[in-house]
Structures are given as structure tokens and as C-alpha cells.
Amino acid sequence: MATHPSRGGVGTRRRGISTVGWVLRGAAAGAAGTSVLNAVTYLDMVVRGRGASSTPEQTVERLADKAHVAIPGDQETRSNRVQGLGPLTGLAAGIGMGVLTGLVRATGFRSRPLVGTGLITAGVLVAANGPMTVLGITDPRTWSTTDWVSDVVPHLAYAAVVKATMDTWE
């Protein structure tokens, strides 16, 4: 008789999936979630006719300055590198949050879909906006309702995909 792991508690780790296996699954879920986050963001740009945010590039500039690391190249080449590095930081945050989700799952923690999606949303919002806030690039306390919706909706979509993807491996 087949048994199914219980849902919604701690200590219900599925046998046969190692910690490394959960980390790899988390990375894949994070990559899928990041793709959806980007799609939702670009769709918002199309619908509202708004430009891309410059905060990822500002973050790269500020981090490079703080770390005393020069981004090489003449003005145009350096600018192009910064434009490439900005989105890469988003990919790193999205995949990193997926890896963290995989590590949590490896401990045996399980949650209901809405709870897990909420936890992942909160985590990815902090991972994405925390560094920019600490570096003084943005201040969420000053954001309008529209700013918050523009930020929360794509991150919520990310979290829903990560949670659903991780739950497929139950």
C-alpha cells in the first residue's frame, strides 16, 4: 500500500530526496518563478506603458563602489556591463530564494499553499528590495499604492510558481 507524506507540518520529509536533491529542485523552482516574475513585470510595462526600473543597475553601481571593485570598460562598454549585471542580480536573488526554499523543504517543513506562497513572497520581497533599501536606492515607506502593487504582484506570481513547483515533488 502506498503512503503519502502528510502536508502542513514539520518532520514530514519524503524519503529518497536528499538535501542536495531539494536544493537542485529549489534552484529549478526559483528559475521558473523568476521567469514568471519577469513575464508579469514586462506585461505590466506593456499595459501601463512604463519604463524599466533603473534600481537594479543602481544597485550594481552602489555595490561595486562599496566593494571597491571597478567595472571595466570605456563609458559605453561599462554602461552595457552594468545593464547586464542588473538583471543578473535579479536572477541570482530568484534562484537563491528557490535554493533557500529547497533547504527549508529538506528539513521536512511543509506548508499549505497559501501559507507557503505568503512566506515565499515575503522572503523574495526582502531579498529583492532589502539590499536596495539598505544601500539607500529606494525607500518602500515612500512608495505609492501603485508602486507597491507593481512590486508585490510579480513577486506573488514568483512565489506561487515556486510553491507549486516544489509541491509537485511530494
C-alpha positions as CSV (number, residue, x, y, z in Angstrom):
1,M,0.0,0.0,0.0
2,A,1.4,3.4,-1.0
3,T,1.5,6.1,1.6
4,H,1.7,9.9,1.0
5,P,3.6,12.3,3.2
6,S,1.4,14.4,5.3
7,R,1.1,18.1,4.4
8,G,1.3,21.2,6.5
9,G,3.8,20.2,9.2
10,V,7.4,19.7,10.2
11,G,9.1,16.4,10.1
12,T,7.3,15.0,7.0
13,R,10.4,14.7,4.8
14,R,9.9,12.5,1.9
15,R,12.3,9.6,1.8
16,G,14.6,9.3,-1.1
17,I,15.2,13.0,-1.8
18,S,18.5,14.2,-0.4
19,T,19.3,17.7,0.8
20,V,21.2,18.3,-2.5
21,G,18.2,17.0,-4.4
22,W,15.9,19.5,-2.6
23,V,18.5,22.3,-3.3
24,L,18.5,21.5,-7.0
25,R,14.7,21.3,-7.1
26,G,14.6,24.7,-5.3
27,A,17.0,26.2,-7.8
28,A,14.8,24.9,-10.7
29,A,11.7,26.3,-9.0
30,G,13.4,29.6,-8.4
31,A,14.4,29.8,-12.1
32,A,10.8,29.0,-13.1
33,G,9.5,31.6,-10.6
34,T,11.9,34.2,-11.9
35,S,10.8,33.6,-15.5
36,V,7.2,34.2,-14.4
37,L,8.2,37.3,-12.3
38,N,9.9,38.8,-15.4
39,A,6.9,38.0,-17.7
40,V,4.5,39.7,-15.2
41,T,6.8,42.7,-14.9
42,Y,7.2,43.0,-18.7
43,L,3.4,42.6,-19.2
44,D,2.9,45.4,-16.7
45,M,5.3,47.6,-18.6
46,V,3.4,46.9,-21.8
47,V,-0.1,47.5,-20.3
48,R,0.8,50.7,-18.5
49,G,3.5,51.9,-20.9
50,R,6.0,52.4,-18.1
51,G,9.8,52.2,-18.5
52,A,12.0,49.6,-16.9
53,S,13.3,50.3,-13.4
54,S,16.8,51.6,-13.1
55,T,17.2,50.3,-9.5
56,P,19.0,47.0,-10.4
57,E,21.7,49.0,-12.2
58,Q,21.9,51.5,-9.4
59,T,22.3,48.5,-7.0
60,V,25.2,47.1,-9.1
61,E,26.8,50.6,-9.2
62,R,26.5,51.0,-5.4
63,L,27.7,47.5,-4.6
64,A,30.7,47.9,-6.9
65,D,31.5,51.2,-5.2
66,K,31.1,49.8,-1.7
67,A,33.3,46.7,-2.6
68,H,35.9,48.9,-4.3
69,V,35.5,46.9,-7.4
70,A,35.9,48.7,-10.8
71,I,33.5,47.7,-13.6
72,P,35.9,47.8,-16.6
73,G,35.5,49.4,-20.0
74,D,35.0,52.7,-21.6
75,Q,31.8,54.6,-20.8
76,E,29.6,52.7,-23.2
77,T,31.1,49.3,-22.5
78,R,30.9,49.8,-18.8
79,S,27.3,51.0,-19.1
80,N,26.4,47.9,-21.1
81,R,28.0,45.7,-18.4
82,V,26.1,47.4,-15.7
83,Q,22.9,46.9,-17.7
84,G,23.7,43.2,-18.0
85,L,24.7,42.8,-14.3
86,G,21.5,44.5,-13.0
87,P,19.1,41.7,-14.3
88,L,21.6,39.1,-13.3
89,T,21.3,40.2,-9.7
90,G,17.5,39.5,-10.0
91,L,18.2,36.1,-11.4
92,A,20.6,35.4,-8.5
93,A,18.0,36.6,-6.0
94,G,15.2,34.5,-7.5
95,I,17.3,31.3,-7.9
96,G,18.8,31.9,-4.4
97,M,15.4,32.2,-2.8
98,G,14.5,28.9,-4.6
99,V,17.6,27.3,-3.2
100,L,16.6,28.5,0.3
101,T,13.1,27.1,-0.2
102,G,14.7,23.8,-1.1
103,L,16.8,23.8,2.0
104,V,13.8,24.5,4.1
105,R,11.9,21.7,2.4
106,A,14.9,19.4,3.1
107,T,14.3,19.9,6.8
108,G,10.9,18.4,6.4
109,F,8.9,21.6,6.6
110,R,5.7,21.6,4.7
111,S,3.0,24.3,4.5
112,R,-0.4,24.8,2.9
113,P,-0.4,26.5,-0.5
114,L,-1.5,29.9,0.7
115,V,0.8,29.9,3.7
116,G,3.8,28.8,1.7
117,T,3.1,31.3,-1.1
118,G,2.9,34.0,1.5
119,L,6.1,33.0,3.2
120,I,8.0,32.8,-0.1
121,T,6.5,36.2,-1.2
122,A,7.7,37.8,2.0
123,G,11.2,36.3,1.6
124,V,11.6,37.3,-2.0
125,L,10.4,40.8,-1.4
126,V,13.1,41.1,1.3
127,A,15.7,39.5,-0.9
128,A,14.9,41.8,-3.8
129,N,14.2,45.1,-2.0
130,G,16.3,44.7,1.1
131,P,19.7,45.4,-0.4
132,M,18.3,48.4,-2.4
133,T,16.8,49.8,0.8
134,V,20.0,49.3,2.8
135,L,22.0,50.9,0.1
136,G,19.7,53.9,0.0
137,I,18.5,53.4,-3.5
138,T,14.8,53.1,-2.6
139,D,12.6,53.5,0.5
140,P,9.5,51.3,0.5
141,R,8.0,53.6,3.2
142,T,7.6,56.3,0.5
143,W,6.1,54.1,-2.2
144,S,2.6,54.8,-3.5
145,T,-0.1,52.1,-3.7
146,T,0.7,51.7,-7.4
147,D,4.4,51.3,-6.6
148,W,3.5,48.6,-4.1
149,V,1.2,46.7,-6.4
150,S,3.8,46.9,-9.2
151,D,6.3,45.3,-6.8
152,V,4.1,42.8,-4.9
153,V,2.2,41.3,-7.9
154,P,5.2,39.9,-9.8
155,H,6.8,38.7,-6.5
156,L,3.5,37.0,-5.6
157,A,3.5,35.3,-9.0
158,Y,7.1,34.2,-8.4
159,A,6.1,32.7,-5.1
160,A,3.1,30.9,-6.4
161,V,5.2,29.2,-9.1
162,V,8.0,28.3,-6.7
163,K,5.5,26.8,-4.2
164,A,3.5,24.9,-6.9
165,T,6.8,23.6,-8.4
166,M,8.2,22.5,-5.1
167,D,4.9,20.8,-4.2
168,T,5.0,18.7,-7.4
169,W,7.9,16.8,-5.9
170,E,5.8,15.5,-3.0
